[in-house]
C-alpha cells in the first residue's frame, strides 16, 4: 500500500520511522502534502531570490518575512488549516513569477524554480492540483481526487521528503531544512519586534535553495548543516537582542501557578509581542491574563511586571492542553505552534494568531499599519476579550509558585557566586537539560533523571522540557536554585552564552573542558536548530532523547556520533554511572 503522506520531522513520528497514513500530531495526509508543496515552492522562490542577490538586486524585507513565515507555518503543531497553505502556495508562485522576470540570467534555473503551474501541459496539470485544493477549501466534493493527486505528488520525484532517493542525501537535506524551520521561528519573533538581519534571511534562502542542488554531496551538505548552526547562533542572538531591548533583561522571578476569581484569557505559544498587545488591550476590562507552557518566561521580563492583570502561569507543557484548556473555562490564544487538535468542548474558545491556525477556530490577523509596512505588527483582540467577559473564572489545578528568570544576563550577574561554588566544590557539575516535552511515557526519564542527580549538580534549562522537573523540590546550593530556567526554547542562546562565559572565567581552551553535561530532549524543529548551533560552537558529547531523530539515516547518525559524540539516552541508572562515575 502506497503512503498517503510521509513526515518524520518530529520526535513522535510513527514507529520512529515516519507518519504515512495520518500525522501523530493530528495533521491529515492532505494537509501534510500541502505543507510539502509549500516547502517545495518556497525552495524554488528562494533559488530565485538568491540569484537576484548575486546580481546585486535588493530583496524587500517583506519578502524575507513572507519566506520566513512560509517555513514557520510548517513547523510541527503550528497550522492545521488547508486554506492557509493553498493561499501561501499561490502567493509564492505569483511572487516567483514576477521575480524571475527581473533576473538578467534566467539560464539553468531548477525545475522547482521554474514551476509556474501555468506554462505548459505539465504545469497545467499542477495548476489543476491547486484548483482542486481551492475547491476543497470552498466546499467542493472533489476531496477524493485531491487526496489521490496529492498522494502522487508527495511520493513523486518533485515534492515531499521522499523526492530525494538517496537515503543519506535525503537525511542531510531534511536536517538542513528542519534547522532552517527552527531558524525561521527566531527570525519571525524578532521581526515582530522590528528587528531584522538581512544576512540571516539571505543565508536561510540560500541554504533552502542548496537543498535542490544535486551537485552537493554528503560532505558539502554536512558543512552546510554546520553553517546552519552558525546562523542559528546569529538568529538566536538577534531574537535575544530584540527581546531584551524591548522588554528588559529577564530577572529572577517567582511565578504564581494558582488562580484568581476573574474571567481570564490563557496565552500559549511563544510570541511576546502578541502577549504585550493583549495585555495592553485588557487593561481596565476586568479580564485577567495567564501564560501557558512556553509563554511562562514572559513573567521574567521587567516590562511585563507592570500589568496588574498578568496573574501567573496556568498548567504545564503543550501536550497536556486538552485537560488544562478544558479546566481554564475562558478563551485561549495560540500565538505560535504547539497546538493539539482541540476537543469540541472548548474548540469555540480557541483562537489563533500569527503562524498558528486551526480549522473552525477564529484567527486574529494583523491590522495594516498606518505607514503601510508589513513589519509593524498591530492586532485587535477585542473579540477574545469580549468572549472572556462571558466566561467563568479558571478552575484551580495547582497552587504555589515556581522560580525562573536565569537568562544569561542574570546568571552572569551571579558569576562570582557560581564560580566560588564551583571552586569550593559545592557545585560539581552543570547539566543542560534544554529542549521540548512531549506525550511519550519514555519522557518520564527526564523527571527521574533530575531526581537522581547528585545534590551538587545544577540544571540549566530552556524550553518546555523544564516542566518535567521545574516543580520538583530540588532545593538550592548556597542560595543558587538547582534548576536555572533561562526561558523559552527560543532562549537557548542564553545557555550557549553562559557556557562560553564559564569557559572564559575558568581560563579553558575548549568548551568541552567545562563540567557541563548535555542531556537534551527534542520534539520539533526549534530543537534541531539548537542542536546544530551547539555543534557549530564546538560542543561535543550531546545526549539526545528520548530517541534519536528518525530523519537521521544510519550513515548520517554514524557521522554525528563519530565526529561530534552525539549519543542517545539509556536508563537513568546507567546514565548516572556514565556521567558521574567516570
C-alpha positions as CSV (number, residue, x, y, z in Angstrom):
1,X,0.0,0.0,0.0
2,X,1.4,3.4,-1.0
3,X,1.9,6.1,1.5
4,X,-0.8,8.7,1.8
5,X,1.8,11.0,3.2
6,X,5.3,10.9,4.6
7,X,6.6,13.0,7.5
8,X,9.3,12.3,10.1
9,X,10.2,15.8,11.3
10,X,9.1,15.4,14.9
11,X,10.2,13.1,17.7
12,X,6.8,11.4,18.0
13,X,6.7,10.3,14.3
14,X,5.0,6.8,13.9
15,X,7.3,4.0,14.9
16,X,10.2,6.4,14.9
17,X,10.3,5.9,11.2
18,X,7.7,8.2,9.7
19,X,3.9,9.0,9.6
20,X,2.5,7.6,6.4
21,X,-1.3,7.5,6.9
22,X,-2.0,10.3,9.3
23,X,0.2,12.5,11.4
24,X,0.7,11.7,15.0
25,X,0.4,15.5,15.5
26,X,-3.1,15.4,14.1
27,X,-2.4,16.6,10.5
28,X,-4.2,14.9,7.7
29,X,-2.5,13.5,4.6
30,X,-4.0,16.3,2.6
31,X,-2.5,18.9,5.0
32,X,0.8,17.2,5.1
33,X,1.1,17.1,1.4
34,X,0.1,20.7,1.1
35,X,2.8,21.6,3.6
36,X,5.3,19.7,1.4
37,X,4.0,21.7,-1.6
38,X,4.6,25.0,0.3
39,X,8.1,24.0,1.2
40,X,8.7,22.9,-2.5
41,X,7.6,26.3,-3.9
42,X,9.4,28.2,-1.2
43,X,12.6,26.4,-2.1
44,X,12.1,27.5,-5.7
45,X,11.3,31.0,-4.7
46,X,14.5,31.1,-2.5
47,X,16.6,29.9,-5.5
48,X,15.3,33.0,-7.4
49,X,15.9,35.4,-4.6
50,X,19.4,34.0,-4.1
51,X,20.2,34.5,-7.8
52,X,18.8,38.1,-7.6
53,X,21.1,38.9,-4.7
54,X,24.1,37.6,-6.7
55,X,23.1,40.0,-9.4
56,X,23.2,42.8,-6.9
57,X,19.5,43.3,-6.6
58,X,17.8,44.0,-3.3
59,X,15.2,41.7,-1.8
60,X,12.5,43.5,0.1
61,X,12.2,43.0,3.9
62,X,8.5,42.0,3.4
63,X,9.5,39.2,1.0
64,X,12.1,37.9,3.6
65,X,9.3,37.9,6.1
66,X,7.0,36.0,3.7
67,X,9.5,33.3,3.2
68,X,10.3,33.1,6.9
69,X,6.6,32.7,7.7
70,X,6.2,30.0,5.0
71,X,8.7,27.9,6.9
72,X,7.3,28.7,10.3
73,X,3.7,27.6,9.3
74,X,5.0,24.1,8.5
75,X,6.6,23.6,12.0
76,X,5.0,20.7,13.9
77,X,1.7,21.6,15.5
78,X,1.6,25.1,14.1
79,X,-1.1,25.3,11.5
80,X,-3.7,22.8,10.5
81,X,-5.7,25.0,8.1
82,X,-5.6,23.8,4.5
83,X,-6.8,27.1,3.2
84,X,-3.8,28.9,4.6
85,X,-1.4,26.7,2.7
86,X,-3.3,26.9,-0.6
87,X,-3.2,30.7,-0.2
88,X,0.5,30.8,0.6
89,X,1.4,28.4,-2.3
90,X,-0.5,30.5,-4.8
91,X,1.1,33.8,-3.4
92,X,4.6,32.2,-3.6
93,X,4.1,31.2,-7.2
94,X,2.9,34.7,-8.1
95,X,5.9,36.4,-6.4
96,X,8.3,34.0,-8.0
97,X,6.8,34.6,-11.5
98,X,7.4,38.4,-11.0
99,X,10.9,37.9,-9.7
100,X,12.0,35.7,-12.5
101,X,11.2,38.5,-14.9
102,X,13.7,40.7,-13.0
103,X,16.6,38.2,-13.5
104,X,19.3,39.1,-16.0
105,X,20.3,35.5,-16.2
106,X,17.4,33.0,-16.4
107,X,19.5,30.1,-17.6
108,X,19.9,26.9,-15.6
109,X,17.2,27.5,-13.1
110,X,16.0,24.3,-11.5
111,X,12.7,22.7,-12.4
112,X,11.5,23.7,-8.9
113,X,12.3,27.4,-9.6
114,X,10.6,27.2,-13.0
115,X,7.4,25.5,-11.8
116,X,4.7,28.1,-12.5
117,X,1.5,26.0,-12.6
118,X,0.6,27.6,-15.9
119,X,3.3,27.4,-18.6
120,X,2.9,24.0,-20.3
121,X,0.9,20.8,-20.2
122,X,2.7,19.6,-17.0
123,X,2.3,22.9,-15.4
124,X,-1.4,22.9,-16.3
125,X,-1.6,19.6,-14.5
126,X,-0.1,21.1,-11.4
127,X,-2.4,24.1,-11.8
128,X,-5.2,21.6,-11.6
129,X,-3.9,20.5,-8.3
130,X,-4.1,23.9,-6.9
131,X,-7.5,24.4,-8.3
132,X,-8.7,21.2,-6.6
133,X,-7.2,22.5,-3.4
134,X,-9.2,25.7,-3.8
135,X,-12.3,23.6,-4.5
136,X,-11.9,21.7,-1.3
137,X,-11.4,24.9,0.7
138,X,-14.7,26.3,-0.8
139,X,-16.6,23.1,-0.1
140,X,-16.2,21.1,-3.3
141,X,-16.8,17.4,-3.2
142,X,-13.6,16.6,-5.1
143,X,-11.7,15.6,-1.9
144,X,-11.0,12.1,-3.1
145,X,-9.5,13.3,-6.3
146,X,-7.4,15.8,-4.4
147,X,-6.2,13.2,-2.0
148,X,-5.2,10.9,-4.9
149,X,-3.3,13.7,-6.7
150,X,-1.6,15.0,-3.5
151,X,-0.6,11.4,-2.6
152,X,1.0,11.0,-6.0
153,X,2.7,14.4,-5.6
154,X,4.0,13.6,-2.1
155,X,5.7,10.4,-3.4
156,X,6.8,11.8,-6.7
157,X,10.3,12.9,-7.8
158,X,9.3,16.5,-7.3
159,X,7.6,17.1,-4.0
160,X,8.0,15.8,-0.5
161,X,10.7,14.2,1.6
162,X,10.9,11.0,-0.5
163,X,11.6,13.1,-3.6
164,X,15.3,12.6,-2.7
165,X,16.0,8.9,-3.4
166,X,19.5,8.7,-1.8
167,X,18.9,8.0,1.8
168,X,21.9,9.9,3.1
169,X,21.4,12.9,0.9
170,X,17.8,12.9,1.9
171,X,18.7,12.8,5.6
172,X,21.1,15.7,5.3
173,X,18.7,17.8,3.2
174,X,16.0,17.3,5.8
175,X,18.4,18.0,8.7
176,X,19.2,21.3,7.0
177,X,15.5,22.1,6.2
178,X,14.4,21.4,9.7
179,X,17.2,23.5,11.1
180,X,16.1,26.3,8.8
181,X,12.5,25.9,10.0
182,X,13.8,26.4,13.6
183,X,15.8,29.4,12.4
184,X,12.6,30.9,10.9
185,X,11.0,30.9,14.3
186,X,13.7,33.0,15.8
187,X,13.5,35.4,12.8
188,X,9.8,35.6,12.9
189,X,9.7,36.6,16.6
190,X,12.5,39.2,16.1
191,X,10.7,40.6,13.0
192,X,7.6,41.1,15.1
193,X,9.7,43.4,17.4
194,X,11.0,45.3,14.3
195,X,14.4,43.6,14.3
196,X,15.8,42.1,11.1
197,X,19.1,40.6,9.9
198,X,19.4,40.6,6.1
199,X,22.4,38.2,6.4
200,X,20.3,35.7,8.3
201,X,17.5,36.0,5.8
202,X,19.8,35.7,2.8
203,X,21.5,32.6,4.2
204,X,18.2,31.0,5.1
205,X,17.1,31.4,1.5
206,X,20.5,30.3,0.1
207,X,20.5,27.2,2.2
208,X,17.0,26.3,1.2
209,X,17.9,26.6,-2.5
210,X,21.0,24.5,-1.8
211,X,18.8,21.5,-0.9
212,X,17.8,21.5,-4.6
213,X,21.4,21.2,-5.8
214,X,22.1,17.7,-6.9
215,X,25.8,18.5,-7.3
216,X,26.2,18.8,-3.5
217,X,27.4,15.5,-1.9
218,X,27.3,14.4,1.7
219,X,30.5,16.2,2.7
220,X,29.2,19.5,1.3
221,X,25.8,19.1,3.0
222,X,27.4,18.3,6.4
223,X,29.3,21.5,6.1
224,X,26.1,23.3,5.2
225,X,24.3,21.9,8.2
226,X,27.1,23.3,10.5
227,X,26.7,26.6,8.7
228,X,23.0,26.5,9.5
229,X,24.2,26.2,13.1
230,X,26.3,29.3,12.7
231,X,23.3,31.3,11.5
232,X,21.3,29.6,14.2
233,X,23.5,31.3,16.8
234,X,23.1,34.6,14.9
235,X,19.3,34.2,14.8
236,X,19.2,33.4,18.5
237,X,21.3,36.5,19.2
238,X,19.0,38.6,17.0
239,X,16.0,37.4,18.9
240,X,17.7,37.9,22.3
241,X,18.6,41.5,21.3
242,X,15.0,42.1,20.2
243,X,13.5,40.7,23.4
244,X,15.9,42.3,25.9
245,X,15.9,45.8,24.1
246,X,12.1,45.7,24.1
247,X,11.3,44.1,27.4
248,X,14.5,44.3,29.5
249,X,16.8,41.5,30.7
250,X,15.0,38.7,32.4
251,X,15.4,38.7,36.2
252,X,14.9,36.2,38.9
253,X,11.1,35.9,39.4
254,X,8.7,33.8,41.4
255,X,5.6,33.0,39.2
256,X,2.2,32.2,40.7
257,X,0.6,28.9,39.5
258,X,-2.7,29.5,41.2
259,X,-5.7,31.5,40.0
260,X,-7.9,34.5,40.9
261,X,-11.6,34.8,40.7
262,X,-11.9,36.8,37.5
263,X,-12.7,35.9,33.9
264,X,-9.4,35.3,32.0
265,X,-7.5,34.6,28.8
266,X,-4.9,32.0,28.6
267,X,-1.9,32.7,26.2
268,X,0.2,29.9,24.8
269,X,2.9,29.6,22.2
270,X,5.9,31.8,22.1
271,X,5.2,35.3,20.7
272,X,5.9,38.0,23.3
273,X,4.6,40.8,21.0
274,X,1.2,39.2,20.9
275,X,1.2,38.9,24.7
276,X,2.2,42.6,25.0
277,X,-0.7,43.8,22.7
278,X,-3.2,41.6,24.6
279,X,-2.1,42.9,28.0
280,X,-2.4,46.5,26.8
281,X,-5.9,45.9,25.4
282,X,-7.1,44.1,28.6
283,X,-6.3,47.0,30.9
284,X,-9.4,48.1,32.8
285,X,-11.6,45.3,31.3
286,X,-11.7,43.1,34.4
287,X,-10.1,40.3,32.4
288,X,-7.0,38.6,33.7
289,X,-4.3,37.1,31.6
290,X,-2.3,33.9,32.3
291,X,0.5,32.2,30.4
292,X,0.7,28.6,29.4
293,X,3.6,26.3,28.5
294,X,6.3,28.2,26.6
295,X,4.8,31.6,27.5
296,X,5.8,31.1,31.1
297,X,9.1,33.0,30.7
298,X,7.3,36.2,29.8
299,X,6.9,36.7,33.6
300,X,10.7,37.1,33.9
301,X,10.8,40.3,31.7
302,X,10.6,43.6,33.7
303,X,8.3,45.2,31.1
304,X,5.5,42.7,31.8
305,X,5.5,43.2,35.5
306,X,3.6,46.5,35.3
307,X,0.4,44.8,34.3
308,X,-1.7,44.1,37.4
309,X,-3.9,41.6,35.5
310,X,-1.0,39.5,34.4
311,X,-1.6,36.8,37.1
312,X,0.7,33.9,36.6
313,X,1.2,30.6,34.7
314,X,-1.6,28.0,34.2
315,X,-0.8,24.4,33.5
316,X,2.2,22.7,32.1
317,X,3.8,21.6,28.8
318,X,1.9,21.8,25.5
319,X,0.8,18.2,25.3
320,X,-1.4,18.5,28.4
321,X,-3.6,21.2,27.0
322,X,-6.7,19.1,26.3
323,X,-7.3,18.8,30.1
324,X,-5.9,22.1,31.0
325,X,-7.7,24.1,28.4
326,X,-11.0,22.4,29.4
327,X,-10.4,23.5,33.0
328,X,-9.5,27.0,32.2
329,X,-13.1,27.9,31.2
330,X,-12.0,31.1,29.3
331,X,-10.7,31.6,25.8
332,X,-7.2,30.6,24.8
333,X,-4.9,32.4,22.4
334,X,-2.4,30.3,20.5
335,X,0.3,32.6,19.2
336,X,2.5,30.0,17.5
337,X,3.0,26.3,17.3
338,X,2.2,23.6,19.9
339,X,-1.5,23.3,19.1
340,X,-3.0,19.9,20.0
341,X,-6.2,19.4,17.9
342,X,-8.9,20.7,20.3
343,X,-11.8,18.9,21.8
344,X,-15.2,20.1,20.6
345,X,-16.0,21.2,24.2
346,X,-13.6,24.1,24.0
347,X,-12.9,24.5,20.3
348,X,-15.1,27.6,20.2
349,X,-12.8,29.1,22.9
350,X,-9.6,28.5,20.9
351,X,-8.3,31.5,19.0
352,X,-5.1,31.6,16.8
353,X,-2.9,34.3,15.5
354,X,0.4,34.7,13.6
355,X,1.7,31.4,12.1
356,X,-0.9,29.3,14.1
357,X,-4.2,28.1,12.7
358,X,-6.8,25.5,13.1
359,X,-10.0,24.9,11.0
360,X,-13.1,26.2,12.8
361,X,-11.2,28.3,15.3
362,X,-11.2,32.1,14.8
363,X,-8.0,33.6,13.5
364,X,-6.9,37.1,14.6
365,X,-4.8,38.6,11.9
366,X,-2.6,41.7,11.6
367,X,-4.1,45.1,11.0
368,X,-2.2,47.0,8.4
369,X,-0.1,49.6,10.0
370,X,-0.7,53.3,9.2
371,X,2.6,53.5,7.2
372,X,1.6,50.5,5.2
373,X,4.5,48.4,6.4
374,X,4.0,44.8,7.0
375,X,6.8,45.0,9.5
376,X,4.7,46.8,12.1
377,X,2.6,44.3,13.9
378,X,-0.8,45.6,15.1
379,X,-3.7,43.4,16.2
380,X,-7.2,43.9,17.6
381,X,-8.0,41.4,20.4
382,X,-11.5,42.8,21.1
383,X,-13.2,39.6,20.1
384,X,-11.3,37.4,22.5
385,X,-11.6,39.9,25.3
386,X,-15.4,40.2,24.9
387,X,-15.5,36.4,24.8
388,X,-13.6,36.2,28.1
389,X,-16.0,38.5,29.9
390,X,-18.8,36.0,29.3
391,X,-16.8,33.0,30.8
392,X,-16.4,31.6,34.3
393,X,-13.0,32.1,36.0
394,X,-10.5,29.3,35.6
395,X,-10.6,26.3,37.8
396,X,-7.6,26.0,40.1
397,X,-5.5,23.0,39.1
398,X,-2.3,23.8,41.1
399,X,-1.1,26.2,43.7
400,X,2.1,27.7,44.8
401,X,4.9,29.3,42.7
402,X,7.9,28.4,40.5
403,X,11.1,30.4,40.1
404,X,12.8,31.3,36.8
405,X,14.5,34.2,35.0
406,X,18.0,32.8,34.8
407,X,18.9,34.1,31.3
408,X,22.5,34.9,30.5
409,X,22.5,38.5,32.0
410,X,21.1,37.3,35.3
411,X,23.4,34.2,35.5
412,X,26.4,36.3,34.6
413,X,25.4,38.8,37.4
414,X,25.7,35.8,39.7
415,X,29.0,34.7,38.1
416,X,31.2,35.3,41.2
417,X,28.8,33.3,43.4
418,X,28.7,30.5,40.9
419,X,32.5,30.4,40.3
420,X,33.0,30.4,44.1
421,X,30.6,27.5,44.5
422,X,32.4,25.6,41.7
423,X,35.9,26.3,43.2
424,X,34.8,25.2,46.7
425,X,33.3,22.0,45.3
426,X,29.7,23.0,46.3
427,X,28.8,22.7,42.6
428,X,30.5,19.8,40.9
429,X,28.6,19.8,37.6
430,X,26.0,21.5,35.4
431,X,23.6,19.6,33.3
432,X,22.0,21.3,30.3
433,X,18.5,19.8,30.1
434,X,17.0,22.1,27.5
435,X,14.5,21.3,24.8
436,X,11.0,20.0,24.5
437,X,8.5,18.0,26.4
438,X,6.1,15.5,24.8
439,X,3.5,12.8,25.3
440,X,5.8,9.7,25.2
441,X,5.9,7.9,28.5
442,X,9.6,7.5,28.0
443,X,10.0,11.2,28.7
444,X,9.4,10.4,32.4
445,X,13.1,9.6,32.2
446,X,13.9,13.3,32.5
447,X,11.9,13.7,35.7
448,X,13.6,10.6,37.1
449,X,17.0,11.8,35.9
450,X,16.6,15.2,37.6
451,X,15.6,13.5,40.9
452,X,18.6,11.2,40.7
453,X,21.2,13.9,40.1
454,X,23.8,14.4,42.8
455,X,22.9,17.2,45.2
456,X,26.0,19.1,44.0
457,X,24.6,19.4,40.4
458,X,22.8,22.3,38.9
459,X,20.3,22.0,35.9
460,X,20.5,24.6,33.2
461,X,17.3,24.6,31.2
462,X,15.2,26.3,28.5
463,X,12.2,25.2,26.6
464,X,9.1,23.3,27.8
465,X,11.3,20.3,28.8
466,X,11.5,22.1,32.1
467,X,8.0,21.0,33.0
468,X,9.4,17.6,33.8
469,X,11.3,18.9,36.8
470,X,10.7,22.7,37.4
471,X,8.0,21.9,40.0
472,X,10.1,19.3,41.9
473,X,11.6,20.4,45.2
474,X,15.3,20.0,44.2
475,X,16.5,22.7,46.6
476,X,19.5,25.0,46.1
477,X,23.2,25.2,46.5
478,X,24.4,28.2,48.7
479,X,21.2,30.1,47.6
480,X,21.6,29.1,43.9
481,X,18.5,27.2,42.8
482,X,19.3,23.8,41.4
483,X,17.1,24.4,38.3
484,X,18.1,27.6,36.4
485,X,15.4,28.3,33.8
486,X,16.7,30.6,31.0
487,X,13.3,30.8,29.3
488,X,11.8,29.5,26.1
489,X,13.3,27.1,23.6
490,X,13.9,30.4,21.7
491,X,16.2,31.4,24.7
492,X,18.6,28.6,24.3
493,X,21.1,31.2,23.2
494,X,21.5,32.0,26.9
495,X,22.8,28.6,27.6
496,X,25.4,29.0,25.0
497,X,26.4,32.4,26.3
498,X,26.7,31.1,29.9
499,X,28.8,28.2,28.7
500,X,31.2,30.4,26.8
501,X,31.4,32.8,29.8
502,X,32.3,30.0,32.1
503,X,34.9,28.8,29.7
504,X,36.4,32.3,29.8
505,X,36.2,32.6,33.6
506,X,37.9,29.3,34.2
507,X,40.6,30.1,31.5
508,X,39.8,27.0,29.5
509,X,40.8,26.5,25.8
510,X,38.0,24.1,25.0
511,X,34.3,24.5,25.9
512,X,34.2,20.7,26.3
513,X,36.6,21.0,29.3
514,X,33.8,22.6,31.3
515,X,32.0,20.5,33.9
516,X,28.8,20.5,31.8
517,X,26.8,17.5,30.7
518,X,24.4,18.0,27.7
519,X,21.2,15.8,28.0
520,X,18.7,17.4,25.7
521,X,15.1,16.4,25.0
522,X,13.9,17.2,21.5
523,X,10.5,17.2,19.8
524,X,10.2,19.7,16.9
525,X,12.4,21.8,14.6
526,X,13.5,24.5,17.0
527,X,15.3,21.8,18.9
528,X,17.0,20.9,15.7
529,X,18.4,24.4,15.2
530,X,19.6,24.4,18.9
531,X,21.4,21.1,18.3
532,X,23.1,22.5,15.1
533,X,24.0,25.7,16.9
534,X,25.7,23.8,19.7
535,X,27.6,21.6,17.2
536,X,28.8,24.8,15.4
537,X,30.0,26.2,18.8
538,X,32.1,23.0,19.2
539,X,30.1,21.3,21.9
540,X,30.6,17.6,21.8
541,X,29.1,14.5,23.5
542,X,25.5,15.8,23.4
543,X,22.9,13.2,24.5
544,X,19.7,13.4,22.6
545,X,16.4,11.8,23.5
546,X,14.1,10.1,24.1
547,X,15.0,8.8,20.7
548,X,17.4,9.9,18.0
549,X,15.7,11.7,15.1
550,X,14.1,9.4,12.5
551,X,15.4,11.7,9.8
552,X,19.0,10.7,10.6
553,X,19.9,7.9,8.3
554,X,22.2,5.2,9.8
555,X,25.2,6.7,7.9
556,X,24.5,10.3,8.9
557,X,23.9,9.3,12.5
558,X,27.2,7.5,12.4
559,X,29.0,10.6,11.2
560,X,27.4,12.7,14.0
561,X,28.3,10.0,16.6
562,X,31.9,9.7,15.4
563,X,32.7,13.3,14.8
564,X,30.6,15.1,17.4
565,X,29.9,12.4,20.1
566,X,26.2,12.6,19.6
567,X,24.5,9.8,21.6
568,X,21.1,8.7,22.8
569,X,20.0,8.1,26.3
570,X,19.9,4.8,28.3
571,X,18.2,4.1,31.7
572,X,18.6,6.7,34.4
573,X,20.8,4.3,36.4
574,X,23.1,3.6,33.5
575,X,23.3,7.3,32.6
576,X,24.1,8.3,36.2
577,X,27.1,5.9,36.0
578,X,28.1,7.2,32.7
579,X,28.0,10.9,33.7
580,X,29.1,10.7,37.3
581,X,31.2,7.6,37.9
582,X,34.0,8.2,35.3
